[in-house]
Amino acid sequence: MKKARRMLALALCIATMLTGVYALEAVSSKNTSYVMEDGVMVTVDTSDVNLDSDIDAAMTKEDVSSNFVHYASGESRVALPNMVAGNSDETAVSNVVGMVLDLYTKQPIANAKINANGVELVSTDKDGRFQIVNLPDGKYDWEVSANGYKNGTYLNYVVTNAGGTNIFEFKICDDREFSVNRDTLHEHVGECAQEESLDELVASGMRATRKPNNPMSSIPTAYSTVKVYHDGITETVDRQEYVYHTVASEQYPPAYYSGLNMSDTDILQVYAAQALICNTYIEALQKVYIKHSGYDVCAPGCHAYDTTQSYSILPKALSAMFVNANGAPSTVILYYKPSSSTYQYLMTEWFSSCKNKGTIDHPDNWPGVKAKSCSDLFTGADGHRRGYCQSGAAKKALNGNKAVDIAKYYFTNSGQGFSKLVTRS
């Protein structure tokens, strides 16, 4: 009975989130045809509103649909009867799944050993997978080792059952010891000098160029991939994967929000709104605000980007953003709309909290980025106060606002559109 209620609640969450992300007016009883704000009708294939199998190496559509019950095989799936040293909360336990991959080839590594807080818990199966059932909630230091590889360490990762299954993607390599600390992900954000004015950055060579952001008479196409520099390597990743890992890195874990009396539906709206902001942000970086040569975005300079951990609630937050619209793979992006039939790119920067001071006009006069009143739900790490306030957005979600309305509030005259995904030339 409890499981049935949970599944029903999940279905309601997804249905609520779909309405919240699109904020469209249904004109068909089958919920496949929608009228956009400018009156253009868009037909969405709701059977394709689901997870792209390329979104994360550590999971497939089948994993998500089965709730990760039988994720790993044989001895690579362990159920813990007792708590692991260092954690005191025996009442809350989580399902933890993951893969161990080669940092460079992205191939799975079999027989890799997984340690948590100094205790060896499990080894990966032939597909590089592992599963730990009933791991007590808490903060863990992980160590990963395998023959022929240097050890990898992953420090201060919070395991919580608040956001569903905990999904890990550990990477190791043979030429260096690989280490990531979740608590310090944001320490170097901004070191590509994002606080300076654009003109100064272009003159100094730290930014390549800013192209004209001319009004467009129709919604432009969007690239299906993103070039990301992180962990000392540059790789081209699926656009969904970029948004997915950016949201996981830039947002607090689900347990944090549940501790603020936010429901699963509220938390879903927070993640969905951040996903829409990230998806819009990379569009501006690729089309008109070229920050780097050779890649679109860097971590941690532009923002945090850590592929190590996510939660099963996150694919649901992205599911309504990547669909088949009018028969073509498409994604939902915010645009500045000076009129009902014109579109311009939005620079949707974000920051932690405004300390109840509100946001400010963008110093480079980006269209739509204007001062807004705002109040925080929590005291975060401050920020530049341009664009999207994460703490204020969380408060809006707690007050019942939907994802797209939260995102649009922070950007004047903004509206969403379905952009057809195309291969980058």
Order of alpha helices (4+ residues) and beta strands (2+ residues): alpha-beta-beta-beta-alpha-beta-beta-beta-beta-beta-beta-beta-beta-beta-alpha-beta-beta-beta-beta-alpha-alpha-alpha-beta-beta-beta-alpha-beta-beta-beta-beta-alpha-alpha-beta
